[in-house]
Amino acid sequence: MAYATISEMIPAFTDKQMNHPRGYKGQRYVVGGCARSGTQFVARLLQRLKRNIGHEKLCPEGIVSWKIAHNNQVKQIKEIFKERTTFIHLVRNPIDQINSLSKFHVTYRSIGYEPFLDMYPYYEGLPPYEIGVWHWVLWNRLIKTVFDIKRTFRVESLQNEKTQKEFSDIFSIPFKAVKESIPLYGTKTHSKKFPAVIREKLGPPLTFENLSDSNKPLAEFLKQQASYYGYNL
């Protein structure tokens, strides 16, 4: 089964789609992060809290999506949401994110490292986990570069009351509603969910230790980059 094309994975928005949020006069939000960093979780949370914000879909109050930093969409997003918009960056522990997205990559689903490699072809041919490291570093850096980020949230920290309060303030939602709506969000890696067919293609799940064994300079680079967001690998 072949990968979808880039234009199928990340289609440009049509004029009809772009016009949908343009008439909205209130505060709007754009939340971006790497694929498998919790964008769907946050979109569903906001929808549960009565915010008209889509997951990878343009809605009047905004969008939560990993796709918006790609060349196919970034200019359109900046055009549509150039006024009254708060830009938010969502990050996830790199080891967990890399394991999760690598599984998608080797199972030929409609999400993988192809959008990243389309923009950064230099990394094509590396082992999937090493592509994953560069993807995590450079896609997060891209989001911070192309958007005027007001706040960065670690998705794991949304279980913390202090972060919940900051989240409620940013989105103008009562703290009690946020606290009651956030489900438990696991922070473990996906090692127990790696079936044999994926282990055969990827090997064992990524850990900082096995990355250090295979490529110590890259592991130390990832550790340094992760510390910027408060992760201690």
Protein Blocks (a to p, Z undefined) as FASTA:
>chain_A
ZZddfklmmccddfklmmmmmmpcbdcddddddehiopmmmmmmmmmnopacdehiacfk
bccdfklmpmklmmmmmmmmmghpacddddddfklmmmmmmmmmmnopabdjklmmmmmm
mlgoiafklmmmmmmmmmmmmmmmmpccfbdcdfklmmpmklmmmmmmmnopafklmmmm
mccddfbdfklmmcfklmmmnopaddfklmmmmommlmmmmmmmmmmnopaZZ
